[in-house]
Structure formats: C-alpha cells, structure tokens
Amino acid sequence: MAASYKLTHVLITLALLVLCFLMVLFPAETWHASVRGLSIWWDVLFPSLFPFLVLSELLLGFGIVHFLGTLLNPLMRPLFRVPGSGGFVFAVSCASGYPTGAKLTAQLWDQKLVTREEGERLVAFTTSSDPIFMIGAVSVGFFHNVAVAPVLVASHYAAAFIVGLLMRFHGRAASSSSPSPTPSTSTVKPKGSRLIQAIHAMHEARMADGRAFGELLRQAVSSSLRLIIIVGGLVVFFSVMMELLVQTGSLGVLYQMTEQLLTFMNLPPALSQSLVGGLFEVTLGAKEAGGAGTAVPLVYKAAAAAFVLSWGGLSVHAQIMSILSNTPMRYGPFLFARAIHALIAPVLVLLLWVPLMGQAAWPAISETSSSPVATAAIYSPDAGQIIWFGFVILGGVLLLLLFFSLLRILLFPRRFQK
C-alpha cells in the first residue's frame, strides 16, 4: 500500500510539473484561459449560485429542513430511500444548480439527518443544472433559440428523477448506522395532521439552533463565500488545463476517437468538440454544442447539450469531491449516477423533441439543408449503436473512477489505513 501511495504521489507531482512548464511555454493562452474561466464564474456562476447558497443556509437555520422532512417523508422514503429532508435538497438544487445539492447533503450529514448511503443516493440525483443557466445561458446565449429550453429542462430533470429511482437500489436494504435522533424525533410527536407535526418539528429545530438572525446571516454569507470561491478556482483551473491540452494537441487523439465513434453511430461528427469539451467543463461543452454549425441538425445539438449538462464536467466533479471530502460519503456512486444521467438525458431529448417542438420540427432539423427529409435520414442511429455507445461511456467512467480513487487515496491516506 505504501508503494502505491509513493507511485501515485510521483505521478501527480510529474503531472503538475508538466502543467507548470506548459503554462510558462504558453503564457498568453494561459492568461486568456484564466480570464475566460473567471468570466464564466463572475458572469454566470456567482450571481446564479451565491444568493441560493445564502438562502439555503438561512432556511437550514430556521428549521425548514425538519419541516419538509416531516412533511415529505412518506413520499421520499418509498421513491428514493432518502429521508423527507431530501425533498428540500432536491428543490433547492433544481433552483440553484450544482454543487448546491452536495453542499446541503453534507450539512444534513453534519446534522445527522442522513446516513452515508442515504447521502450518496441524495447527492447522486440532486446534482443538476439550474433552469436559469439552461434557459438563459444555453438556450438563448449559446443556441440563440429559446424554443429549445423546454426540451432541455424537461429532459434534464426527468433524467434526474429516473436516476433517483435507480439509485434507490444503491446500498443495503437497512443501514446499520442510522443517524442519531433529531429534535423533531426525540420528543413525543404532537397530535394532529402531518402539517401540524411539521410545524412543530421546524419550531423545535429553530429553538435547538439558537443563533440570532444576525449571527445566522453572517455565518451563511461566510460559508457561501468560501464555497463559491472554491468553485471559481476550480473553473479557472480546468479552463487553463483544457486550453493547454488544446495548444499541445493532446486532445487531437480524443477528438478523432470521438468523431469516429459518432460516425459509427451515424451521428454528426462535428459534435465531438462539444462532447470532449463537456467532459472537462460544462459551460464550454454547452457553448460548443450551440455553435456546432448549421449543418448539424438542431435536435442533435440539443442532445449533445443535454449530455454535457447531465455529466457536469470534471470541474463540477472536482467541486463535489471537495465538498464530500469532509464526510464519509464516497465519490464512486456519484460518478456512476452522472454517467447514467448523461446517457438518459439525450435519449429523452430525442423522445420529447416532437411532442414539445412539434412534428414539423423533426424533418426541419437542419437549418440550411434544402432537403430536410434527406438530412434527417443521414443521421439515424439504431438501438444497437446507442447501446454500444453506452458501454463505451460506462467503460470511460470506470477508468475515471479508478483515477479519482487513486487521487482520493493520495489526498486522504489516513482514512484508508485504518
């Protein structure tokens, strides 16, 4: 085990030295990539995430989690095998986007409202994009077509719901490490409707917290600022890394492999830029999908964007890892769930395209083609090719899981030496 630690440490050190050398070799490109990443963080992520982070912290302090936990427990337990407080996490995450779901789940763990496996299930399906980003940035900003928004939003959240149903089978049937009783469960429940019980639970949680509103607001702003700065740093880092890989031509092989795979599946090879870019950073991948060219049918552009939004990019994965590092929750189930989400969402785009966009939108998916029916016939993947592509994605996920497992062992060796 010690030898593997040393080998992993040496490999990561060499990778960082190579990255530093490339930054010196391409200073202008590094600067532009940093500015681009900082612009994404300041213009998109900060205004869309920070208010929701502060608000969620305040709601936690006022006991809204215990209120919804009591109210939604009969729904969340049978569907997703998570406590009712998971409904609050899911709602806030859908409104504010990643990584809010992981942050709130980690706080539920700190308050002993979820077990490790319940937290892993919850993070798996509450890590999603926010509607403001999908409508404003992707549909209007990148696609210049607001009509695409309903398809993207519906497919994304429907796929997240399906992932939640699938992840209910994760873990043991009954956890042996149940959380300790909370103020809402440690006392005798009041008689009356479930709504009265929920209000009583919220009141007890607020009294147990005891912080004044001013102190609660100060801590909420401070905690949210720390998280949003970490998110911005990771976005800038992966933006620079992506640009350096482009400058050195290291992504050329990956682009060629993706183009061959798309050609084999009878899909537009021009989408390779979006898919490869989306593996690293979700904003870059979604932007490439919108600008893939007028020769690419719009339905496949939307499917590529749905894939990128559901996968989240390694930047989001790194954010989730940093949040979960202070808890016993594992990264593997989250990675598996992201892969399943990324596979289901594009399929839902294809299924929902005609019902939401209209029958006329399907043959007219190429904006410049004089023969839209013929163009539609060119790109028609069969079920066998899609299944084969799914196995390729899952294989890549397993390789990523192995890489991040080695990285986690290096960063937190004491946890694995016990």
C-alpha positions in Angstrom: 0.0 0.0 0.0 2.8 2.4 0.8 4.4 1.7 -2.6 1.1 2.7 -4.3 1.0 5.9 -2.3 4.5 6.8 -3.4 3.8 5.9 -7.1 0.6 8.0 -7.1 2.4 10.9 -5.4 5.2 10.8 -8.0 2.8 10.6 -11.0 0.7 13.6 -9.7 3.9 15.6 -9.0 5.2 15.0 -12.5 1.8 16.0 -14.0 1.8 19.2 -12.0 5.4 20.0 -13.1 4.4 19.4 -16.7 1.4 21.7 -16.3 3.6 24.4 -14.8 6.1 24.0 -17.8 3.2 24.3 -20.3 1.9 27.5 -18.5 5.4 29.0 -18.9 5.5 27.8 -22.5 2.1 29.3 -23.4 1.7 32.4 -21.2 -0.7 34.3 -23.4 -3.0 31.3 -23.9 -2.9 30.6 -20.1 -3.8 34.2 -19.3 -6.7 34.2 -21.8 -8.0 30.8 -20.5 -7.8 32.2 -16.9 -9.8 35.3 -17.9 -12.3 33.2 -19.7 -12.8 30.9 -16.7 -13.0 33.9 -14.4 -15.6 35.5 -16.6 -17.7 32.3 -16.5 -17.5 32.3 -12.8 -18.3 36.0 -12.3 -20.9 36.4 -15.0 -22.8 33.1 -14.7 -21.9 31.1 -11.6 -21.5 33.8 -8.9 -24.9 35.6 -9.5 -26.8 32.4 -10.0 -25.3 30.4 -7.1 -24.4 32.8 -4.3 -28.0 34.0 -3.4 -29.3 30.5 -3.3 -26.4 29.3 -1.1 -27.0 32.1 1.4 -30.8 31.5 1.3 -30.4 27.7 1.8 -28.1 28.3 4.8 -30.7 30.6 6.4 -33.5 28.1 5.7 -31.4 25.4 7.4 -31.0 27.6 10.4 -34.7 28.3 10.6 -35.6 24.6 10.6 -37.2 24.3 7.1 -35.4 21.0 6.6 -37.1 19.5 9.6 -40.5 20.9 8.3 -40.1 19.4 4.9 -38.5 16.3 6.3 -41.7 15.5 8.3 -44.0 16.6 5.5 -42.3 14.8 2.6 -41.0 11.7 4.4 -44.0 9.5 3.2 -43.1 10.5 -0.4 -39.2 10.5 -0.4 -38.8 7.2 1.5 -40.6 4.8 -0.8 -39.5 6.5 -4.0 -35.8 7.3 -3.4 -35.0 5.7 0.0 -33.9 9.0 1.5 -35.5 11.0 4.4 -38.1 13.7 3.7 -35.4 16.4 4.1 -34.1 15.2 0.7 -37.1 17.0 -0.8 -35.7 20.3 0.4 -32.3 19.4 -1.1 -33.8 18.4 -4.4 -35.9 21.6 -4.7 -33.1 24.0 -3.8 -30.6 22.1 -6.1 -33.0 22.3 -9.1 -33.4 26.0 -8.5 -29.7 26.9 -7.9 -27.8 24.1 -9.7 -24.6 22.2 -8.8 -22.9 21.9 -6.4 -25.7 23.1 -4.0 -27.1 19.6 -3.7 -23.8 18.2 -2.4 -23.3 21.1 0.0 -26.8 20.7 1.5 -26.4 16.9 1.7 -23.1 17.4 3.6 -24.9 19.7 6.0 -27.6 17.1 6.5 -24.8 14.6 7.4 -23.3 17.1 9.9 -26.8 17.4 11.5 -27.1 13.5 11.5 -30.2 13.6 9.4 -28.9 11.2 6.8 -26.7 8.1 6.8 -23.7 7.7 4.5 -25.7 5.6 1.9 -28.7 7.9 2.1 -26.4 10.9 1.5 -24.8 9.1 -1.5 -28.2 8.4 -3.0 -29.2 12.0 -2.4 -26.1 13.6 -4.0 -26.5 11.3 -7.0 -29.8 12.7 -8.2 -29.8 16.2 -6.7 -26.7 17.3 -8.6 -28.3 19.1 -11.6 -28.1 22.3 -13.6 -30.3 25.2 -12.8 -33.1 26.4 -15.1 -31.7 29.9 -15.3 -28.5 28.5 -16.8 -30.3 26.2 -19.2 -32.7 28.8 -20.4 -30.7 32.0 -20.3 -27.1 30.9 -21.0 -27.6 27.7 -23.1 -30.9 28.2 -25.0 -30.7 32.0 -25.5 -27.0 32.7 -25.3 -25.5 29.6 -27.0 -28.3 28.3 -29.2 -30.0 31.6 -29.9 -33.3 29.7 -29.8 -35.4 29.9 -26.7 -37.7 27.2 -28.0 -35.0 24.6 -27.1 -35.3 25.4 -23.4 -38.4 23.3 -22.6 -36.8 20.2 -24.2 -33.5 20.7 -22.3 -35.2 21.4 -18.9 -37.7 18.6 -19.2 -35.2 16.0 -20.3 -32.6 17.1 -17.7 -35.0 16.9 -14.7 -36.8 13.9 -15.9 -33.5 12.1 -16.2 -32.5 13.2 -12.7 -35.8 11.8 -11.4 -35.1 8.5 -13.1 -31.6 8.4 -11.7 -33.1 8.9 -8.2 -35.4 5.9 -8.8 -32.4 3.8 -10.0 -30.1 4.9 -7.1 -32.7 3.7 -4.5 -31.2 0.2 -5.1 -27.8 1.5 -4.0 -26.7 0.3 -0.6 -28.1 -2.1 1.9 -31.7 -2.7 2.5 -31.4 -1.3 6.0 -28.5 0.8 7.1 -26.7 -0.3 10.3 -25.6 3.2 11.1 -28.8 5.1 11.4 -28.5 8.8 12.3 -29.0 9.8 15.9 -32.4 11.3 16.8 -33.0 14.9 15.9 -35.0 17.3 18.0 -38.1 16.6 15.9 -37.9 12.8 16.5 -36.5 12.7 20.1 -39.7 14.1 21.7 -43.2 12.9 21.6 -44.9 13.9 18.3 -47.8 16.3 18.7 -51.3 15.0 17.8 -52.9 16.4 14.7 -52.2 16.4 10.9 -48.8 15.9 9.4 -48.7 19.7 8.7 -49.0 20.4 12.4 -46.3 17.9 13.1 -44.1 19.5 10.5 -44.6 23.0 12.0 -43.8 21.6 15.5 -40.6 19.9 14.1 -39.5 23.2 12.5 -40.1 25.1 15.7 -38.0 22.6 17.8 -35.2 22.7 15.3 -35.1 26.5 15.4 -35.1 26.6 19.2 -32.3 24.0 19.2 -30.2 26.1 16.8 -30.5 29.1 19.0 -28.5 31.6 16.8 -29.7 35.1 16.4 -30.7 36.2 12.9 -27.7 38.5 12.6 -25.2 35.7 13.5 -27.0 33.3 11.2 -26.8 35.7 8.3 -23.1 36.3 8.9 -22.3 32.6 9.0 -24.4 32.0 6.0 -22.6 34.6 3.9 -19.2 33.5 5.2 -19.8 29.8 4.4 -21.3 30.6 1.0 -18.4 32.8 0.0 -15.9 30.1 0.9 -17.7 27.6 -1.3 -18.2 30.0 -4.2 -14.5 30.9 -4.2 -13.6 27.2 -4.4 -16.0 26.7 -7.3 -14.5 29.7 -9.1 -10.9 28.4 -8.6 -11.8 25.0 -10.0 -13.5 26.5 -13.0 -10.4 28.7 -13.8 -8.1 25.7 -13.2 -9.9 23.4 -15.6 -10.3 26.2 -18.1 -6.5 26.6 -18.2 -5.9 22.9 -18.3 -8.3 22.5 -21.2 -6.6 25.3 -23.1 -3.1 23.8 -22.5 -4.3 20.4 -23.8 -5.6 22.1 -26.9 -2.4 24.0 -27.5 -0.2 20.9 -27.2 -2.5 18.9 -29.4 -3.1 16.3 -26.7 -6.8 16.4 -27.3 -6.4 15.6 -31.0 -6.5 11.9 -30.4 -9.5 12.2 -28.2 -11.3 14.4 -30.8 -10.5 11.8 -33.6 -11.7 8.9 -31.4 -15.0 10.8 -30.6 -15.5 11.6 -34.3 -15.0 8.0 -35.3 -17.4 6.9 -32.6 -20.1 9.4 -33.7 -19.6 8.4 -37.4 -20.0 4.8 -36.4 -23.3 5.6 -34.6 -24.4 7.6 -37.7 -24.3 10.9 -35.7 -22.8 14.2 -36.8 -19.0 14.1 -36.1 -19.0 17.8 -35.6 -20.4 17.2 -32.2 -17.0 15.9 -31.0 -15.9 19.4 -30.0 -18.9 19.7 -27.7 -18.7 16.2 -26.1 -14.9 16.4 -25.5 -15.1 19.9 -24.1 -18.0 19.0 -22.0 -16.0 16.2 -20.4 -13.9 18.9 -18.8 -16.1 21.9 -18.3 -19.9 22.1 -18.7 -20.1 25.7 -20.0 -17.5 25.1 -22.7 -19.2 21.9 -23.9 -22.7 23.6 -24.0 -21.3 26.5 -25.9 -19.6 24.2 -28.5 -22.9 22.4 -28.9 -24.8 25.6 -29.7 -22.1 26.6 -32.2 -21.6 23.2 -33.8 -22.6 24.6 -37.2 -25.8 24.9 -39.2 -25.1 21.6 -41.0 -25.7 19.7 -37.7 -29.4 19.0 -37.0 -30.7 21.1 -34.1 -32.1 18.0 -32.3 -28.6 16.5 -32.1 -27.2 19.8 -30.9 -29.7 19.8 -28.1 -29.0 16.1 -27.3 -25.3 16.9 -27.0 -26.0 19.8 -24.7 -28.2 17.6 -22.6 -25.3 15.1 -22.3 -22.9 17.8 -21.2 -25.3 19.4 -18.7 -26.0 16.0 -17.1 -22.4 14.9 -17.0 -21.4 18.2 -15.4 -17.7 18.2 -16.5 -14.7 17.3 -14.4 -14.8 20.8 -12.9 -18.2 20.0 -11.2 -16.9 16.6 -10.3 -13.9 18.2 -8.5 -16.3 20.6 -6.7 -18.3 17.6 -5.5 -15.2 15.8 -4.4 -14.0 18.8 -2.4 -17.4 19.0 -0.6 -17.7 15.3 0.1 -14.1 15.0 1.4 -15.2 16.1 4.8 -17.8 13.4 5.0 -17.6 9.6 4.7 -19.7 9.7 1.5 -17.9 8.1 -1.4 -17.4 9.6 -4.9 -18.0 6.3 -6.8 -21.8 6.3 -6.6 -21.9 9.9 -7.7 -19.7 9.2 -10.7 -21.9 6.2 -11.7 -25.0 8.3 -11.4 -23.5 11.1 -13.5 -22.8 8.6 -16.3 -26.4 7.2 -16.1 -27.8 10.7 -16.1 -25.7 11.7 -19.1 -26.9 8.6 -21.1 -30.6 9.1 -20.2 -30.9 12.8 -20.9 -30.0 12.8 -24.6 -32.4 9.9 -25.2 -35.2 11.8 -23.5 -34.3 14.8 -25.8 -34.9 12.6 -28.9 -38.2 11.2 -27.4 -39.5 14.6 -26.3 -38.5 16.6 -29.4 -41.6 16.0 -31.4 -44.1 16.3 -28.5 -42.6 19.6 -27.3 -41.3 21.1 -30.5 -44.0 19.9 -32.9 -44.0 17.4 -35.8 -42.7 20.0 -38.2 -39.5 20.4 -36.2 -38.2 16.9 -36.7 -37.7 17.0 -40.5 -36.6 20.6 -40.4 -33.7 19.9 -38.0 -31.0 21.2 -40.4 -31.2 24.9 -40.7 -29.5 25.2 -44.1 -30.4 21.9 -45.9 -32.6 22.3 -48.9 -33.8 18.7 -48.4 -34.6 18.3 -44.7 -36.0 14.8 -45.1 -32.8 13.5 -46.7 -30.8 15.2 -44.0 -32.8 13.6 -41.3 -32.2 10.2 -42.9 -28.5 10.7 -42.8 -28.3 10.8 -39.1 -30.4 7.9 -37.8 -28.6 5.8 -35.2 -30.0 2.4 -34.4 -30.6 1.0 -31.0 -27.6 -1.4 -31.1 -25.2 1.5 -31.8 -26.6 3.6 -28.9 -26.3 0.6 -26.5 -22.7 0.1 -27.7 -22.0 3.8 -27.1 -23.5 3.4 -23.6 -21.0 0.7 -22.8 -18.1 2.9 -24.1 -19.3 5.7 -21.8 -19.5 3.3 -18.8 -16.0 2.0 -19.5 -14.7 5.5 -19.5 -16.5 6.1 -16.2 -14.8 3.1 -14.7 -11.4 4.5 -15.8 -12.2 7.9 -14.3 -13.4 6.2 -11.1 -10.0 4.4 -10.8 -8.2 7.7 -11.4 -10.2 9.6 -8.7 -9.9 6.7 -6.3 -6.1 6.8 -6.5 -6.3 10.6 -6.1 -8.5 10.2 -3.1 -6.2 7.7 -1.5 -3.3 10.1 -2.0 -5.1 13.1 -0.5 -6.6 11.3 2.4 -4.3 8.3 3.1 -5.2 8.0 6.8 -8.8 7.2 6.1 -7.7 4.1 4.1 -5.0 3.0 6.5 -7.5 2.3 9.3 
